[in-house]
């Protein structure tokens, strides 16, 4: 049976109230320390081994969707990303069903994983990243996991989205707040990339302790 693609414009559009709280100095200092410690633990304990061994051909629908979401396919754009029909059916009626928020396709049930709160401006970037990771798990459940290129592309897109969120939210609030936001975004990017390296750029898995991350 041939499956046709379902495009994102048919997905629900959600508008959430914007929170633009400042990054206060004590909270930021604590965050920097925590992120630095976690990054050190990730690098010190990681093995760099794939969580799932390669099993042949990748799932073509999931691969295309990830390429759309990360700009690897320049045509459709992120809002027009072609998501697998089976994935949309599986998430229908749940909090994980993709939606368009402020021009970004994301997982409404996702969010930023951190020991302390990250800037609210990062929320949508984290949810978009979660959607990509959801697709990696989807492909694995179908017995055709994507290669390391997919997780690396999603992590790079997260870094771009975090930087854009800093500029959009703090550019008019002063150089100090803007710089602080970019520093936090950079450290968050380091932690995400380091954890991806730990897991061999393979399928994201749930872990416990300081490495507890996205839900399966």
C-alpha distance (Angstrom), angle and dihedral (degrees) to the residues before:
residue distance angle dihedral
X1 . . .
X2 3.79 . .
X3 3.79 116.4 .
X4 3.76 120.5 -148.1
X5 3.77 123.2 -146.1
X6 3.78 124.6 -106.9
X7 3.77 114.0 -146.2
X8 3.76 126.1 -138.9
X9 3.85 98.8 -118.6
X10 3.83 87.4 74.9
X11 3.79 90.1 58.0
X12 3.81 122.1 97.2
X13 3.77 117.9 -86.5
X14 3.78 116.2 -137.2
X15 3.78 128.6 -164.8
X16 3.80 117.8 -162.3
X17 3.81 124.5 -173.3
X18 3.79 111.2 -100.4
X19 3.79 118.7 -117.4
X20 3.77 114.6 -160.5
X21 3.77 104.6 176.3
X22 3.79 117.7 163.5
X23 3.77 122.7 -106.0
X24 3.78 98.4 -115.1
X25 3.77 118.3 -147.9
X26 3.86 99.6 -117.1
X27 3.80 92.7 47.3
X28 3.79 91.7 45.2
X29 3.79 92.9 50.1
X30 3.79 90.5 50.4
X31 3.78 91.0 47.8
X32 3.78 92.8 51.2
X33 3.78 91.5 51.0
X34 3.80 93.1 47.2
X35 3.79 93.5 47.6
X36 3.80 91.6 47.3
X37 3.81 91.4 51.0
X38 3.79 92.5 47.7
X39 3.80 91.0 48.4
X40 3.80 89.4 52.1
X41 3.80 91.9 49.2
X42 3.79 91.5 48.0
X43 3.78 92.7 52.6
X44 3.80 94.3 41.2
X45 3.81 96.8 49.9
X46 3.77 102.4 30.4
X47 3.77 123.2 107.1
X48 3.78 99.9 -166.3
X49 3.80 90.1 -131.9
X50 3.80 121.3 144.1
X51 3.80 113.9 -105.3
X52 3.82 89.9 -144.5
X53 3.82 123.8 29.4
X54 3.80 118.1 -126.2
X55 3.80 110.3 -94.5
X56 3.77 103.8 -174.1
X57 3.78 129.7 -89.2
X58 3.79 119.6 29.5
X59 3.78 122.6 -121.9
X60 3.83 100.3 -93.7
X61 3.81 96.7 -152.3
X62 3.81 93.8 51.1
X63 3.81 91.2 44.2
X64 3.79 91.2 52.6
X65 3.80 91.8 47.8
X66 3.81 92.8 51.5
X67 3.80 90.4 47.6
X68 3.80 89.6 51.7
X69 3.80 93.1 48.2
X70 3.80 93.5 50.5
X71 3.79 100.5 40.4
X72 3.81 94.4 -108.0
X73 3.81 84.6 124.2
X74 3.82 104.4 47.2
X75 3.81 95.8 -167.2
X76 3.82 112.2 73.4
X77 3.80 99.2 32.3
X78 3.79 124.1 -145.2
X79 3.79 97.8 -70.0
X80 3.80 89.8 48.5
X81 3.80 93.5 49.4
X82 3.79 112.0 147.3
X83 3.79 105.8 -126.0
X84 3.82 121.9 -165.8
X85 3.79 113.0 -94.5
X86 3.81 91.7 -136.1
X87 3.81 91.1 53.2
X88 3.81 92.1 50.9
X89 3.80 90.1 48.8
X90 3.80 92.4 49.2
X91 3.81 93.2 51.7
X92 3.81 97.5 39.7
X93 3.79 111.5 127.1
X94 3.81 93.6 13.7
X95 3.79 133.1 103.6
X96 3.82 88.7 -109.6
X97 3.81 95.5 62.1
X98 3.83 107.4 120.7
X99 3.78 118.6 -105.6
X100 3.80 137.0 177.6
X101 3.81 113.7 -113.8
X102 3.80 120.3 178.8
X103 3.77 91.5 -22.3
X104 3.80 94.6 -48.0
X105 3.81 126.1 109.9
X106 3.80 109.5 -137.0
X107 3.80 150.4 147.4
X108 3.83 105.9 -92.6
X109 3.79 90.8 -159.1
X110 3.79 94.1 55.6
X111 3.76 130.7 84.5
X112 3.77 147.1 159.5
X113 3.81 117.6 -53.6
X114 3.79 112.3 -145.8
X115 3.84 138.5 132.9
X116 3.81 88.0 -118.2
X117 3.77 132.4 23.0
X118 3.79 117.8 -72.8
X119 3.81 120.3 -150.6
X120 3.78 111.3 -67.4
X121 3.80 86.8 -127.3
X122 3.82 87.5 73.1
X123 3.80 94.9 59.1
X124 3.80 99.1 94.4
X125 3.80 93.1 42.8
X126 3.81 89.6 54.5
X127 3.80 92.2 47.3
X128 3.80 91.1 50.8
X129 3.81 89.3 49.9
X130 3.81 89.4 49.8
X131 3.80 90.3 54.6
X132 3.79 89.1 55.8
X133 3.80 91.7 49.5
X134 3.81 89.0 48.1
X135 3.80 87.9 58.0
X136 3.81 91.3 50.9
X137 3.80 89.7 54.5
X138 3.80 90.9 44.7
X139 3.80 91.5 55.2
X140 3.79 90.3 48.5
X141 3.80 92.3 51.2
X142 3.80 87.7 54.6
X143 3.79 90.0 55.1
X144 3.80 94.8 -110.7
X145 3.85 108.7 93.2
X146 3.79 118.8 -171.2
X147 3.77 121.9 -112.8
X148 3.79 125.8 -104.5
X149 3.81 90.8 -90.1
X150 3.83 89.7 74.8
X151 3.80 98.3 55.6
X152 3.81 91.0 42.1
X153 3.82 90.7 51.7
X154 3.81 91.4 49.2
X155 3.80 91.7 49.8
X156 3.81 91.3 49.7
X157 3.80 89.9 50.2
X158 3.80 89.9 51.6
X159 3.80 90.0 54.0
X160 3.80 90.4 51.8
X161 3.80 91.9 47.3
X162 3.81 93.3 49.6
X163 3.80 91.1 50.4
X164 3.80 90.7 48.5
X165 3.81 90.8 49.3
X166 3.81 90.3 53.9
X167 3.78 92.2 51.0
X168 3.80 94.1 45.3
X169 3.80 95.2 47.3
X170 3.81 105.3 33.7
X171 3.82 106.6 26.1
X172 3.80 91.4 97.3
X173 3.80 95.6 39.6
X174 3.78 98.8 71.1
X175 3.78 140.1 -78.2
X176 3.82 94.1 -88.7
X177 3.81 95.4 56.4
X178 3.81 91.9 42.2
X179 3.80 93.1 49.9
X180 3.79 92.3 45.8
X181 3.80 90.6 52.1
X182 3.80 92.2 50.9
X183 3.81 90.8 49.5
X184 3.80 91.2 52.6
X185 3.80 90.7 46.1
X186 3.79 90.7 51.0
X187 3.79 92.8 50.7
X188 3.80 91.5 47.1
X189 3.80 88.3 52.3
X190 3.82 90.5 52.0
X191 3.81 91.9 52.2
X192 3.81 93.1 47.8
X193 3.81 92.8 47.7
X194 3.80 92.0 45.9
X195 3.80 91.4 52.2
X196 3.79 90.5 48.5
X197 3.80 88.2 52.6
X198 3.82 89.7 50.1
X199 3.79 88.8 55.6
X200 3.80 93.5 46.1
X201 3.83 93.0 -111.1
X202 3.79 85.2 -73.9
X203 3.81 133.2 124.2
X204 3.85 112.6 -32.8
X205 3.79 110.8 -112.2
X206 3.78 131.9 -166.5
X207 3.79 114.3 -105.9
X208 3.78 134.5 176.6
X209 3.78 136.3 -127.5
X210 3.81 116.7 22.4
X211 3.80 90.5 -11.1
X212 3.80 97.6 56.4
X213 3.78 105.1 133.2
X214 3.77 142.4 148.6
X215 3.80 120.7 3.5
X216 3.78 116.4 -109.3
